Amino acid sequence: MRLPSLLLTLSLVTAACTRGPLAGSPDDRSLIVGRASDAISLDPARITDSESVEACEQIYEHLVRQRPGDGQIEPELARSWEHADDLATWTFHLREGVRFHDGSPFDADAVLFSFDRQRDPKHPAFENDFTYPEVFVDILAIEKVDALTVRFRLGHAYAPFLANLAMYPMSIVSPSEVRRHGRSYPQHPSGTGPFRFVEWLPGERLVIEANPDYWGERPKVRRVVFVPVPDPRQRLVKLEAGAVDVAENLAPQDLQFVPLHPSLSQTRARAQNVAYLAMNTRHPPFDDVRVRRAVELAIDREALVKLVYQGLGEVAQSPLPPSMWGHFAVPLPKPDLGRARQLLAEAGVH
């Protein structure tokens, strides 16, 4: 399975077995994944949750993608690209012979459709509940040069442009299926990815199967079945009982039981997310910088990592995690409750 561009899963626990509860023949192989909740939508223009992203990243593809391991940008649906000297004009050359799961061809028109439906309120497929219109504000125009070439014109040089194209809102959708299903398209997704949609019974299961016509490396399993299991302890119980093959995001306190089971293995990957405390500076008392500094000095980050995250995280030194482009580290103050109380007193906060 491909990993999401925005990977929110911290750890997976797997059982050494593969079954086919929905399979049509003994040769079929299904991977059953137990996760915290169900997907919300299968339209990449509408999703914000990791469960939806996880499924959509198997169904759809982008012009470019993040290379596993180091996150560097590499070709996906675009086989190559070049840019003008001012970095404001980018031309992409598309793969030939790629088709969507519904059989329609992938081409420049599909790229324009996928982007314009999100960034142009006058587009016939635009919807008011699209989540990411602000991501496209730096794009002035997208032009079809020929059937397999598209050109992006930006308002100015924009350093994260390529990285943004690898994100899930930039997924290329089937224009014919969007036009056919309209508002119900999230229940009938069609992309060019290694897996295609089979069925979705909300709250019960979401099923995708290997795309037999995929242009790239074929999946190793026939089907993937996502099953929502909200309670993390129950996810572990189902894994131990063989009801699921993979259990995602177990509670830190439950991970100690995994090595005790002979047929379970654990996989961890550094996630591209940061946990943080937000303060609204427009409202008292956080409109006073002394209060904000007091909060900063009162928090023992090392203790939180050890106690709350059971040592499975690391202290954040930037709004961006180390695995994400643009990360930088800044020195952090050590906890100082005495100074924190002094600042609160000066601010008149008790």
C-alpha positions in Angstrom: 0.0 0.0 0.0 1.1 3.5 -0.7 1.6 5.8 2.3 -0.5 9.0 2.5 1.3 12.2 1.5 0.3 13.5 5.0 1.0 10.4 7.1 -0.9 10.6 10.4 -0.4 6.9 11.4 2.3 6.6 14.0 2.4 2.8 14.4 1.0 -0.3 12.8 0.8 -3.8 14.4 0.4 -6.7 12.0 -0.4 -10.3 12.3 1.4 -12.9 10.2 -1.6 -13.9 8.1 -3.6 -13.0 5.0 -7.1 -14.1 4.4 -9.8 -13.5 1.9 -13.2 -13.1 3.6 -14.6 -11.3 0.6 -12.5 -13.2 -2.0 -14.0 -15.0 -5.0 -11.3 -17.7 -5.2 -8.7 -19.4 -2.9 -6.0 -17.4 -4.7 -7.4 -14.1 -3.7 -5.6 -12.3 -0.8 -7.2 -9.7 1.4 -5.7 -7.4 3.9 -8.0 -6.5 6.8 -7.1 -3.2 8.5 -8.6 -2.2 11.8 -8.4 1.5 12.4 -9.8 4.1 14.8 -12.7 5.4 12.7 -14.4 5.2 9.3 -13.6 7.5 6.3 -15.7 10.7 6.0 -15.5 11.1 2.2 -13.7 9.6 -0.8 -13.5 12.9 -2.7 -9.9 14.3 -2.1 -11.3 17.8 -2.4 -13.5 17.3 0.7 -11.4 15.3 3.1 -9.4 16.4 6.2 -9.2 13.2 8.3 -6.4 10.7 8.1 -8.8 7.7 7.5 -10.2 9.3 4.3 -6.7 10.3 3.2 -5.4 6.7 3.7 -8.1 5.3 1.4 -7.9 8.1 -1.2 -4.1 7.8 -1.5 -4.7 4.2 -2.7 -7.4 5.2 -5.2 -6.0 8.4 -6.6 -2.6 9.8 -7.8 -1.1 13.2 -8.3 1.2 14.7 -10.9 4.1 14.1 -8.6 4.6 12.2 -5.3 6.8 12.1 -2.3 9.5 9.4 -2.5 9.3 6.9 0.3 12.0 7.3 2.9 13.2 10.9 2.3 10.1 12.7 1.0 11.8 14.0 -2.1 9.6 14.8 -5.1 9.5 12.3 -7.9 7.3 11.7 -11.0 3.9 10.1 -10.7 1.3 10.9 -13.4 3.7 13.5 -14.8 6.7 11.7 -16.2 8.8 14.9 -16.3 8.5 18.7 -15.9 10.5 21.9 -16.4 10.1 25.5 -15.2 10.9 29.0 -16.5 13.8 31.0 -15.1 11.4 33.0 -12.9 10.0 29.8 -11.3 6.5 31.1 -12.0 5.8 28.9 -15.1 5.8 25.2 -14.8 5.2 22.7 -17.7 4.4 19.0 -17.0 4.5 16.2 -19.5 2.0 13.5 -18.7 2.2 9.7 -18.9 0.7 8.2 -21.9 -1.8 5.3 -21.9 -3.0 5.7 -18.3 -6.7 5.2 -17.7 -9.1 5.9 -14.8 -10.8 3.1 -13.0 -14.0 3.8 -15.0 -12.0 3.3 -18.3 -11.9 6.9 -19.3 -8.4 8.3 -20.4 -6.1 10.3 -18.2 -5.0 13.4 -20.1 -4.5 17.2 -19.8 -8.2 17.8 -19.7 -8.5 15.6 -16.6 -5.7 17.6 -14.9 -7.4 20.9 -15.7 -10.8 19.6 -14.6 -9.4 18.3 -11.2 -7.8 21.6 -10.4 -10.3 24.1 -11.8 -13.3 22.5 -10.1 -11.7 23.4 -6.8 -10.2 26.8 -7.5 -12.9 28.3 -9.8 -16.3 29.0 -8.2 -17.8 29.3 -11.7 -16.7 25.8 -12.7 -19.8 23.5 -13.2 -18.3 20.9 -10.8 -17.4 23.4 -8.1 -19.0 22.7 -4.6 -19.2 25.1 -1.7 -18.0 22.4 0.7 -14.6 21.9 -0.9 -12.0 22.1 1.8 -8.8 23.5 0.1 -9.6 26.4 -2.3 -6.9 28.5 -0.5 -4.2 26.0 -1.7 -4.8 27.1 -5.2 -4.6 30.9 -4.8 -1.1 31.2 -6.1 -2.1 29.6 -9.4 -3.2 32.2 -11.9 -4.0 29.8 -14.8 -3.6 26.2 -15.9 -3.3 25.7 -19.7 -3.6 22.7 -21.9 -0.6 22.8 -24.3 -1.6 19.5 -25.9 -3.3 16.2 -24.9 -0.4 15.2 -22.6 1.1 18.6 -21.6 -0.2 21.1 -19.1 1.3 24.4 -18.0 0.8 26.2 -14.7 1.2 29.9 -14.4 1.8 31.2 -10.9 1.5 34.8 -9.6 5.1 34.6 -8.4 7.9 32.1 -7.6 6.5 29.8 -4.9 9.0 27.4 -3.2 6.5 24.8 -2.0 4.7 24.5 -5.3 6.0 21.0 -6.3 5.6 19.7 -2.7 2.0 21.0 -2.8 1.3 19.1 -6.0 2.1 15.8 -4.1 -0.6 16.5 -1.5 -3.9 14.7 -1.5 -6.1 17.7 -2.5 -4.1 17.7 -5.8 -5.3 14.2 -6.7 -6.5 13.8 -10.2 -10.1 12.6 -10.4 -12.1 11.2 -13.3 -14.1 14.0 -15.0 -16.6 11.6 -16.4 -17.5 10.1 -13.0 -17.7 13.5 -11.3 -20.1 14.7 -14.0 -22.1 11.5 -13.8 -22.5 11.4 -10.0 -22.4 15.1 -9.0 -22.9 15.5 -5.3 -22.8 11.7 -4.7 -19.3 11.4 -6.3 -17.6 10.8 -2.9 -19.5 7.4 -2.9 -18.3 6.6 -6.4 -14.6 7.6 -6.5 -12.5 6.9 -9.6 -8.8 7.6 -9.9 -5.8 6.1 -11.6 -4.2 4.6 -8.4 -3.1 1.0 -7.7 -6.4 0.2 -6.0 -9.9 0.8 -7.2 -13.1 1.3 -5.2 -15.4 -1.7 -4.5 -17.9 -0.8 -1.8 -18.3 1.4 1.3 -20.8 0.4 4.0 -20.3 3.4 6.5 -19.5 2.2 9.9 -18.9 -1.4 8.8 -16.3 -1.6 6.0 -14.6 0.1 3.1 -13.3 -2.2 0.4 -10.8 -1.5 -2.4 -9.2 -4.0 -4.8 -6.1 -4.1 -6.9 -6.3 -2.3 -10.2 -5.5 -4.9 -12.9 -4.7 -2.1 -15.4 -2.4 -0.1 -13.2 0.5 1.5 -15.1 3.0 1.1 -12.2 4.0 -1.7 -9.8 1.1 -4.0 -9.0 -0.2 -4.3 -5.4 0.9 -7.4 -3.5 -2.7 -8.1 -2.2 -6.0 -8.6 -4.0 -8.1 -6.5 -1.7 -7.8 -4.2 1.3 -10.7 -4.0 3.7 -10.8 -1.0 6.2 -12.8 -1.8 9.3 -13.5 0.9 11.9 -12.8 -0.3 15.5 -12.9 2.9 17.7 -11.5 1.4 20.9 -7.7 0.8 20.6 -7.8 -2.1 23.1 -10.4 -3.8 20.9 -8.2 -3.3 17.9 -5.5 -5.2 19.6 -7.9 -7.9 20.7 -9.2 -8.4 17.2 -5.6 -8.6 15.9 -4.7 -11.2 18.4 -7.9 -13.2 17.5 -7.1 -13.0 13.8 -10.2 -10.8 13.0 -7.9 -8.2 11.4 -4.4 -8.4 9.9 -3.4 -4.8 10.8 -4.2 -2.7 13.8 -3.4 1.0 13.4 -2.6 3.5 16.2 -2.7 1.3 19.3 -2.7 3.2 22.6 0.9 3.6 23.8 0.1 1.6 27.0 -1.0 -1.4 24.9 2.1 -1.6 22.8 3.9 -3.5 25.6 1.7 -6.5 24.9 2.7 -6.8 21.3 6.1 -8.5 21.8 4.4 -11.1 24.0 2.4 -12.4 21.0 4.5 -14.7 18.8 2.6 -13.9 15.5 2.5 -10.1 15.9 5.0 -7.5 14.6 5.2 -3.8 15.0 6.1 -1.2 12.5 6.7 2.5 13.3 7.2 5.4 11.0 8.0 9.0 11.9 4.7 10.9 11.3 4.4 14.2 9.6 2.4 15.8 12.3 2.9 17.9 15.4 0.7 18.1 18.6 0.5 21.6 20.0 -1.4 23.9 22.3 -3.1 26.9 20.5 -3.8 30.2 22.3 -6.2 32.7 20.9 -4.3 36.0 21.1 -7.5 38.0 20.4 -9.1 37.2 23.7 -8.0 37.7 27.3 -5.9 36.5 29.0 -3.9 35.3 26.0 -3.8 38.7 24.4 -1.1 39.5 27.0 2.3 38.2 25.9 3.3 37.6 29.5 0.5 35.1 29.9 1.6 33.3 26.8 5.2 33.2 28.0 4.0 31.9 31.4 2.2 29.0 29.7 5.3 28.2 27.7 7.5 28.1 30.9 4.9 26.0 32.8 4.9 23.1 30.3 7.4 20.3 30.7 7.7 19.0 27.2 10.0 16.2 28.1 7.6 14.9 30.7 4.7 15.0 28.3 6.6 12.9 25.8 7.6 10.4 28.4 4.3 10.1 30.3 1.5 10.9 27.8 3.2 9.5 24.7 5.1 6.8 26.5 8.3 7.9 24.9 7.0 7.3 21.4 7.3 11.0 20.4 9.9 13.7 20.5 9.9 17.3 21.7 8.8 19.5 18.8 11.2 22.4 18.1 9.3 23.8 15.1 5.7 24.0 13.8 6.8 21.5 11.1 8.0 18.0 12.0 11.6 16.9 11.1 10.3 14.7 8.2 8.6 17.6 6.4 10.2 20.0 4.0 10.9 23.4 5.6 11.6 22.0 9.1 13.8 24.2 11.3 14.8 23.9 14.9 14.8 26.7 17.5 16.1 26.6 21.0 13.4 26.1 23.7 13.3 27.5 27.2 13.5 25.0 30.1 10.4 24.7 32.4 10.5 27.4 35.1 7.4 27.4 37.3 8.7 30.3 39.4 9.2 32.6 36.5 5.8 31.5 35.1 4.0 32.5 38.3 5.9 35.8 38.4 4.7 36.6 34.8 1.1 35.7 35.7 1.2 38.0 38.7 2.6 40.8 36.6 -0.3 40.3 34.1 -2.8 40.3 36.9 -3.9 36.7 36.3 -4.5 34.4 39.2 
